[in-house]
Amino acid sequence: MIACGYATYVVVARAFTTAEFGLYGVLTSVTNVLNTVVGTGTNQGISRLVSRHPDAGPWILTRGFWWSSFATLGLGIGLGSSAGLIASLLRDPSLGPLLQVAAVVPGMYAFNAIYAGYLNGVGALARQGFAIVALAVARAALIGAAALLGYGVEGTLYGAALAALIAAACARGLAGSPPGAGRLELRFTAFSRMMMSFASVSLLLQLVLASDILLVKSLTRGGVADEQAGLYTAAQSIARIPYFLLLGVSQMVYPKLSARWGGDGGVAARATSSFVLSGMCVILAGIMAVTLPLSDAMIRVVYPARYAESAGLLGWLLAGSAALSLAEASLTMLSGASGPRRPAAVLAVALVSQLALGVVLVPRHGAAGAAQATLIAAGVAALLAATSLRRLVGTALRARLLATSIVPLCCLGALAFGWSRHAWPRLATVAFVSCAFGGYLAALWYLNATELRRFMAGGRDLPKPM
């Protein structure tokens, strides 16, 4: 899935100019926000309901279908009528028609999210994974084809919509005919409010993810906003590899934590969240150690020479992505244990911080200011989310897991720094990063094999966290 996503960026970056690639990045961010309103929130809401009421699967899917239909219609009308206003806020009137085209994309994602959420809720992770891969492959193929065939940014939007429609049909087939004839005492209005509460968390998170490039687009001076957005998109696509790698982990943990909360005093939930958060910390530390010294080389591996300036942004964005990954994982687990209210409050604080800092830093420092604002906001979100999770569930970092990562981490960083001292071919750099990071993970696995086996067995007998 991640490989398909980055293949899309590589193809589009080569087919478009830097300015066109920046425009593509801006519109992708806008459509991702819209997809979240009726997509990710629906996925999590249905997953939670199905995991707790598996006998009411058909009823839940029917309610989800009607909710998505109404939400999509309202969103399409709202975006179509406000496209001109949004374009003026971004200081680019030419965006208006493109935003109207973008209004068709969320509807396709909404129906895909219904069945993906059902598969997640019943624990059919293999089938859910297949549906996710189908979306990624279709998206990469259709968007890449639109760019290469000269259909421009508008063509890529239509490609994204068609890919989501194909993935929705695939997910529907994988879900089959859900068993059970149960019904929930939940009116449609109450069901809609619940979906919106989950959508609010996902929407706030997506706004944090999208605001930085929108700040670059709207606040960059000197008439080079699209070019700066293109460089920012290039660096951002690499920096968010940790986020997208670990996003699936937190999504898989979500139904488990939701189901384990209560019943045993929260012991299983505490063990699960502590181990997952500690594991993510050491994985992110390894990613940072191997990529920070190789910022220039990473840009050269993926993008043409005209994007070389984006290497200066990569360090800031990598740190911000790591903080955002921890925040997202903590918030997803917090939502699974307590519902969406606390995560929404944390993300609202982070978003306000990001926008306030961006307004100050972007006019002075350009795209680097947006990266710095995002890093600070993500750090605030991670700290608040981890604190809330600790108070509610008792989550804490595991001392042994962190301690055993120190030596492998130092070795990994030293190897990366030594590699950066020479100009190596692209394929050699890819092979080095893959082997070095793979060796780091293998060392962690070997040193923590006992804890891993206990975690896979259910987690209740794991050693107490620090």
C-alpha positions as CSV (number, residue, x, y, z in Angstrom):
1,M,0.0,0.0,0.0
2,I,2.7,2.4,1.0
3,A,4.8,1.4,-2.0
4,C,1.8,2.2,-4.3
5,G,1.3,5.6,-2.7
6,Y,4.9,6.6,-3.2
7,A,5.0,5.2,-6.7
8,T,2.1,7.7,-7.4
9,Y,4.2,10.6,-6.0
10,V,7.2,9.6,-8.1
11,V,5.2,9.4,-11.3
12,V,3.3,12.6,-10.8
13,A,6.4,14.5,-9.7
14,R,8.1,13.5,-13.0
15,A,5.1,14.2,-15.2
16,F,4.3,17.6,-13.6
17,T,6.4,20.8,-13.2
18,T,7.3,21.7,-9.6
19,A,4.5,24.3,-9.5
20,E,2.0,21.7,-10.9
21,F,3.2,19.2,-8.3
22,G,2.6,21.8,-5.6
23,L,-0.9,22.3,-6.8
24,Y,-1.4,18.6,-6.8
25,G,-0.2,18.4,-3.2
26,V,-2.6,21.2,-2.1
27,L,-5.6,19.6,-3.8
28,T,-4.7,16.2,-2.4
29,S,-4.6,17.7,1.1
30,V,-8.0,19.3,0.6
31,T,-9.6,16.0,-0.7
32,N,-8.0,14.1,2.2
33,V,-9.7,16.4,4.6
34,L,-13.0,15.9,2.9
35,N,-12.5,12.1,2.7
36,T,-12.0,12.1,6.4
37,V,-15.4,13.7,7.1
38,V,-17.3,10.7,5.6
39,G,-14.6,8.2,5.4
40,T,-12.3,7.6,8.3
41,G,-14.9,8.6,10.9
42,T,-17.3,6.2,9.4
43,N,-14.7,3.4,9.4
44,Q,-13.9,3.8,13.1
45,G,-17.5,4.2,14.1
46,I,-18.7,1.1,12.3
47,S,-15.7,-0.8,13.5
48,R,-16.5,0.0,17.1
49,L,-20.2,-0.9,16.8
50,V,-19.5,-4.2,15.0
51,S,-16.8,-5.2,17.5
52,R,-19.2,-4.7,20.4
53,H,-22.4,-5.9,18.7
54,P,-21.3,-8.6,16.1
55,D,-24.8,-10.0,15.8
56,A,-26.1,-6.6,14.4
57,G,-23.8,-6.4,11.4
58,P,-26.5,-6.1,8.7
59,W,-28.3,-3.4,10.7
60,I,-25.1,-1.4,11.3
61,L,-24.1,-1.6,7.6
62,T,-27.6,-0.4,6.5
63,R,-27.4,2.6,8.9
64,G,-23.8,3.3,7.7
65,F,-25.0,3.3,4.1
66,W,-27.7,5.9,4.7
67,W,-25.4,8.0,6.9
68,S,-22.8,8.1,4.2
69,S,-25.3,8.9,1.5
70,F,-26.7,12.0,3.3
71,A,-23.2,13.1,4.4
72,T,-21.8,12.8,1.0
73,L,-24.6,14.8,-0.6
74,G,-24.3,17.6,1.9
75,L,-20.6,17.7,1.6
76,G,-20.7,17.8,-2.2
77,I,-23.2,20.7,-2.2
78,G,-21.2,22.6,0.4
79,L,-17.9,22.3,-1.3
80,G,-19.3,23.1,-4.7
81,S,-20.9,26.3,-3.4
82,S,-17.9,27.4,-1.4
83,A,-15.1,26.5,-3.9
84,G,-14.7,30.2,-4.9
85,L,-14.3,31.3,-1.2
86,I,-11.7,28.6,-0.5
87,A,-9.8,29.5,-3.6
88,S,-9.7,33.1,-2.5
89,L,-8.5,32.2,0.9
90,L,-5.6,30.3,-0.7
91,R,-5.0,33.3,-3.0
92,D,-5.5,31.4,-6.2
93,P,-8.8,31.8,-8.1
94,S,-7.8,29.0,-10.5
95,L,-8.4,26.5,-7.7
96,G,-12.2,27.1,-7.8
97,P,-13.1,24.8,-10.7
98,L,-10.6,22.1,-9.4
99,L,-12.2,22.2,-6.0
100,Q,-15.6,21.6,-7.6
101,V,-14.2,18.5,-9.3
102,A,-12.8,17.4,-5.9
103,A,-16.3,17.4,-4.5
104,V,-17.0,14.0,-6.2
105,V,-14.0,12.2,-4.5
106,P,-15.3,11.9,-0.9
107,G,-18.5,10.1,-1.9
108,M,-16.5,7.2,-3.3
109,Y,-14.4,7.0,-0.3
110,A,-17.4,7.0,2.1
111,F,-18.8,3.8,0.7
112,N,-15.5,2.1,0.8
113,A,-15.1,3.0,4.4
114,I,-18.4,1.4,5.4
115,Y,-17.3,-2.1,4.4
116,A,-13.6,-1.6,5.5
117,G,-14.9,-0.6,8.9
118,Y,-17.1,-3.7,9.1
119,L,-14.1,-6.0,8.2
120,N,-12.0,-4.3,10.9
121,G,-14.7,-4.7,13.5
122,V,-15.2,-8.4,12.9
123,G,-11.4,-8.9,13.0
124,A,-11.1,-9.9,9.3
125,L,-7.8,-8.0,9.1
126,A,-6.6,-10.1,6.1
127,R,-9.6,-9.2,4.0
128,Q,-9.5,-5.6,5.2
129,G,-5.8,-5.5,4.2
130,F,-6.7,-6.8,0.8
131,A,-9.3,-4.1,0.3
132,I,-6.8,-1.4,1.4
133,V,-4.2,-2.8,-1.1
134,A,-6.9,-2.8,-3.8
135,L,-7.5,0.9,-3.2
136,A,-3.8,1.7,-3.2
137,V,-3.1,-0.2,-6.4
138,A,-6.2,1.3,-8.2
139,R,-5.3,4.8,-7.0
140,A,-1.7,4.5,-8.1
141,A,-2.6,3.2,-11.5
142,L,-5.3,5.7,-12.3
143,I,-3.7,8.8,-10.9
144,G,-0.4,7.9,-12.5
145,A,-2.0,7.2,-15.9
146,A,-3.9,10.5,-15.8
147,A,-0.6,12.4,-15.1
148,L,1.4,10.6,-17.8
149,L,-1.3,11.0,-20.4
150,G,-1.4,14.7,-19.9
151,Y,-4.8,15.1,-18.2
152,G,-3.2,17.4,-15.6
153,V,-4.2,17.9,-12.0
154,E,-7.9,17.7,-12.8
155,G,-7.4,14.2,-14.3
156,T,-5.7,13.0,-11.2
157,L,-8.8,14.0,-9.2
158,Y,-11.1,11.9,-11.4
159,G,-8.6,9.1,-11.1
160,A,-8.8,9.2,-7.3
161,A,-12.6,9.1,-7.4
162,L,-12.7,6.1,-9.8
163,A,-10.1,4.2,-7.7
164,A,-12.2,4.6,-4.5
165,L,-15.3,3.4,-6.4
166,I,-13.4,0.2,-7.5
167,A,-12.1,-0.3,-3.9
168,A,-15.6,0.1,-2.5
169,A,-16.9,-2.7,-4.8
170,C,-14.0,-4.9,-3.8
171,A,-14.6,-4.3,0.0
172,R,-18.3,-5.0,-0.5
173,G,-17.5,-8.3,-2.1
174,L,-15.1,-9.2,0.7
175,A,-17.6,-8.3,3.4
176,G,-20.1,-10.8,1.8
177,S,-23.5,-11.2,3.6
178,P,-22.9,-10.4,7.3
179,P,-24.6,-12.9,9.7
180,G,-26.9,-11.9,12.5
181,A,-30.4,-10.3,12.7
182,G,-29.8,-8.2,15.8
183,R,-30.8,-4.5,16.0
184,L,-29.6,-1.7,18.2
185,E,-31.8,0.7,20.1
186,L,-30.2,3.6,18.3
187,R,-32.1,6.1,16.2
188,F,-30.7,7.3,13.0
189,T,-30.2,10.8,14.5
190,A,-28.2,9.3,17.4
191,F,-26.3,7.0,14.9
192,S,-25.4,10.1,12.9
193,R,-24.2,12.0,15.9
194,M,-22.0,9.1,16.9
195,M,-20.5,9.0,13.3
196,M,-19.9,12.7,13.5
197,S,-18.2,12.4,16.8
198,F,-15.7,9.9,15.3
199,A,-15.5,12.0,12.2
200,S,-14.6,15.0,14.3
201,V,-11.5,13.3,15.6
202,S,-10.4,12.1,12.2
203,L,-11.2,15.5,10.7
204,L,-9.1,17.4,13.3
205,L,-6.2,15.0,12.7
206,Q,-6.5,15.4,9.0
207,L,-6.6,19.2,9.3
208,V,-3.3,19.0,11.3
209,L,-1.9,16.9,8.5
210,A,-3.1,19.3,5.8
211,S,-2.7,22.7,7.3
212,D,1.1,23.0,6.8
213,I,0.9,22.9,3.0
214,L,-2.1,25.1,2.9
215,L,-0.2,27.6,5.0
216,V,2.6,27.4,2.5
217,K,0.2,28.0,-0.4
218,S,-1.6,30.9,1.2
219,L,1.2,32.8,3.1
220,T,4.3,32.4,0.9
221,R,5.5,35.7,-0.5
222,G,7.1,36.6,-3.8
223,G,4.7,34.7,-6.2
224,V,6.4,31.3,-5.7
225,A,3.7,29.7,-3.6
226,D,3.1,26.8,-6.0
227,E,6.9,26.1,-6.4
228,Q,7.4,26.1,-2.6
229,A,4.3,23.9,-2.2
230,G,5.9,21.5,-4.7
231,L,9.2,21.3,-2.8
232,Y,7.2,20.9,0.4
233,T,5.1,18.1,-1.0
234,A,8.3,16.2,-2.1
235,A,9.9,16.4,1.4
236,Q,6.6,15.7,3.1
237,S,6.0,12.6,1.1
238,I,9.2,11.1,2.4
239,A,8.9,12.4,5.9
240,R,5.5,10.8,6.4
241,I,6.7,7.3,5.7
242,P,6.9,6.6,9.5
243,Y,3.3,7.9,9.9
244,F,1.8,5.8,7.2
245,L,3.9,2.7,8.2
246,L,2.6,2.9,11.8
247,L,-1.0,4.1,11.0
248,G,-2.1,0.5,10.2
249,V,-0.7,-0.7,13.5
250,S,-2.8,1.7,15.5
251,Q,-5.9,1.0,13.4
252,M,-5.5,-2.8,14.1
253,V,-5.1,-2.1,17.8
254,Y,-8.2,0.0,17.9
255,P,-10.9,-2.7,18.0
256,K,-8.7,-4.9,20.3
257,L,-8.4,-2.0,22.9
258,S,-12.1,-1.1,22.5
259,A,-13.1,-4.8,23.2
260,R,-10.6,-5.3,26.1
261,W,-11.5,-2.2,28.0
262,G,-13.2,-3.2,31.2
263,G,-14.0,-6.6,32.4
264,D,-10.6,-7.3,33.9
265,G,-9.9,-3.9,35.4
266,G,-8.3,-2.7,32.2
267,V,-5.3,-5.0,32.6
268,A,-5.3,-6.2,29.0
269,A,-5.9,-2.7,27.7
270,R,-3.1,-1.3,29.8
271,A,-0.7,-4.0,28.6
272,T,-1.7,-3.6,25.0
273,S,-1.4,0.1,24.9
274,S,1.9,0.2,26.8
275,F,3.6,-2.3,24.6
276,V,2.4,-0.8,21.3
277,L,3.4,2.7,22.3
278,S,6.8,1.6,23.5
279,G,7.4,-0.4,20.3
280,M,6.4,2.6,18.2
281,C,8.9,4.8,20.0
282,V,11.8,2.5,19.3
283,I,10.8,2.0,15.7
284,L,10.4,5.7,15.1
285,A,13.8,6.3,16.7
286,G,15.4,3.8,14.2
287,I,13.7,5.5,11.3
288,M,15.0,8.9,12.4
289,A,18.5,7.5,13.0
290,V,18.8,6.1,9.4
291,T,17.1,8.9,7.5
292,L,18.2,12.1,9.1
293,P,21.9,11.8,8.1
294,L,20.7,10.8,4.5
295,S,18.3,13.6,3.8
296,D,20.0,14.7,0.6
297,A,20.4,11.1,-0.6
298,M,16.7,10.3,0.1
299,I,15.5,13.2,-2.0
300,R,17.8,12.2,-4.9
301,V,16.6,8.6,-4.7
302,V,12.9,9.5,-5.1
303,Y,12.7,12.8,-7.0
304,P,14.4,14.5,-10.0
305,A,17.2,17.0,-9.5
306,R,14.8,20.0,-9.5
307,Y,13.5,19.0,-6.1
308,A,16.9,19.0,-4.4
309,E,16.1,22.1,-2.3
310,S,13.4,20.1,-0.5
311,A,16.2,18.3,1.4
312,G,16.5,21.3,3.7
313,L,12.9,20.7,4.8
314,L,13.2,17.0,5.4
315,G,14.8,17.1,8.8
316,W,12.0,19.3,10.3
317,L,9.3,17.2,8.6
318,L,10.8,13.9,9.8
319,A,10.8,15.0,13.4
320,G,7.3,16.3,13.0
321,S,6.1,13.1,11.4
322,A,7.6,11.0,14.2
323,A,5.8,13.2,16.9
324,L,2.6,13.0,14.8
325,S,2.8,9.2,14.6
326,L,3.0,8.9,18.4
327,A,0.2,11.3,18.8
328,E,-2.0,9.5,16.3
329,A,-1.4,6.1,17.9
330,S,-2.1,7.4,21.4
331,L,-5.2,9.2,20.3
332,T,-6.5,6.1,18.4
333,M,-6.0,3.9,21.5
334,L,-7.5,6.6,23.7
335,S,-10.6,6.7,21.4
336,G,-10.9,3.0,21.6
337,A,-10.9,3.0,25.3
338,S,-13.0,6.1,26.1
339,G,-14.6,7.4,22.9
340,P,-13.8,10.5,20.8
341,R,-14.2,13.4,23.2
342,R,-10.7,13.5,24.7
343,P,-8.9,12.9,21.4
344,A,-10.9,15.7,19.8
345,A,-9.9,18.2,22.5
346,V,-6.2,17.3,22.2
347,L,-6.3,17.7,18.4
348,A,-8.2,21.0,18.6
349,V,-5.4,22.4,20.8
350,A,-2.7,21.1,18.4
351,L,-4.5,22.6,15.4
352,V,-4.9,26.0,17.0
353,S,-1.2,25.9,17.9
354,Q,-0.2,25.0,14.4
355,L,-2.2,27.7,12.7
356,A,-1.0,30.4,15.2
357,L,2.6,29.4,14.7
358,G,2.2,29.1,11.0
359,V,0.8,32.6,10.6
360,V,3.9,33.9,12.3
361,L,6.6,31.6,10.9
362,V,5.6,31.1,7.3
363,P,5.8,34.7,6.1
364,R,9.3,34.9,7.7
365,H,10.8,31.5,6.9
366,G,8.7,30.2,4.1
367,A,8.1,26.5,3.8
368,A,10.5,25.8,6.7
369,G,8.3,27.9,8.9
370,A,5.3,25.6,8.1
371,A,7.5,22.5,9.0
372,Q,8.6,24.1,12.3
373,A,5.0,25.0,13.2
374,T,3.9,21.4,12.4
375,L,6.7,19.9,14.5
376,I,5.7,22.0,17.6
377,A,2.0,21.3,17.2
378,A,2.6,17.5,16.7
379,G,4.8,17.5,19.8
380,V,2.1,19.2,21.9
381,A,-0.5,16.6,20.6
382,A,1.8,13.7,21.4
383,L,2.5,14.9,24.9
384,L,-1.2,15.6,25.7
385,A,-2.4,12.3,24.2
386,A,0.2,10.2,26.1
387,T,-0.7,12.0,29.3
388,S,-4.4,11.4,28.8
389,L,-3.8,7.7,27.9
390,R,-1.7,7.3,31.0
391,R,-4.4,8.8,33.3
392,L,-7.2,6.8,31.8
393,V,-5.7,3.4,31.0
394,G,-2.4,3.4,32.9
395,T,-0.3,3.3,29.7
396,A,3.4,3.7,30.3
397,L,6.7,3.1,28.4
398,R,8.4,-0.2,29.0
399,A,11.9,0.2,30.4
400,R,13.3,-3.0,29.0
401,L,12.1,-2.4,25.4
402,L,13.6,1.1,25.5
403,A,16.9,0.0,27.1
404,T,17.5,-2.8,24.6
405,S,17.2,-0.4,21.7
406,I,20.0,1.9,22.7
407,V,23.0,0.0,21.4
408,P,21.3,-1.0,18.1
409,L,20.1,2.6,17.7
410,C,23.6,4.0,18.1
411,C,25.0,1.5,15.6
412,L,22.3,2.3,13.1
413,G,23.0,6.1,13.4
414,A,26.7,5.6,13.1
415,L,26.3,3.5,9.9
416,A,24.0,6.0,8.4
417,F,26.3,8.9,9.1
418,G,29.2,7.0,7.6
419,W,27.2,6.2,4.5
420,S,26.3,9.9,4.1
421,R,30.0,10.9,3.8
422,H,30.1,9.5,0.2
423,A,28.1,9.8,-2.9
424,W,26.6,6.4,-3.6
425,P,24.3,5.3,-6.4
426,R,20.5,5.5,-5.8
427,L,20.0,1.7,-5.7
428,A,22.9,1.3,-3.3
429,T,21.4,3.8,-0.9
430,V,18.0,2.1,-1.1
431,A,19.7,-1.3,-0.3
432,F,21.7,0.2,2.5
433,V,18.7,1.8,4.2
434,S,16.6,-1.4,3.8
435,C,19.4,-3.7,5.2
436,A,20.4,-1.3,8.0
437,F,16.9,-0.8,9.3
438,G,16.0,-4.4,8.8
439,G,19.0,-5.4,10.9
440,Y,17.9,-2.9,13.6
441,L,14.4,-4.5,13.7
442,A,15.9,-8.0,13.8
443,A,18.1,-7.0,16.8
444,L,15.1,-5.6,18.6
445,W,13.1,-8.7,17.9
446,Y,15.9,-11.0,19.2
447,L,16.4,-8.9,22.3
448,N,12.7,-8.8,23.1
449,A,11.5,-12.1,21.9
450,T,9.9,-13.2,25.2
451,E,7.9,-10.0,25.6
452,L,6.7,-10.2,22.0
453,R,5.4,-13.8,22.5
454,R,3.6,-12.7,25.7
455,F,2.1,-9.8,23.9
456,M,0.9,-12.0,21.0
457,A,-0.7,-14.3,23.5
458,G,-2.9,-11.6,25.0
459,G,-0.6,-9.3,26.9
460,R,-2.0,-9.8,30.5
461,D,1.3,-11.3,31.8
462,L,3.7,-8.7,30.4
463,P,6.1,-7.2,32.9
464,K,4.8,-4.0,34.5
465,P,5.7,-0.8,32.6
466,M,8.0,1.8,34.1
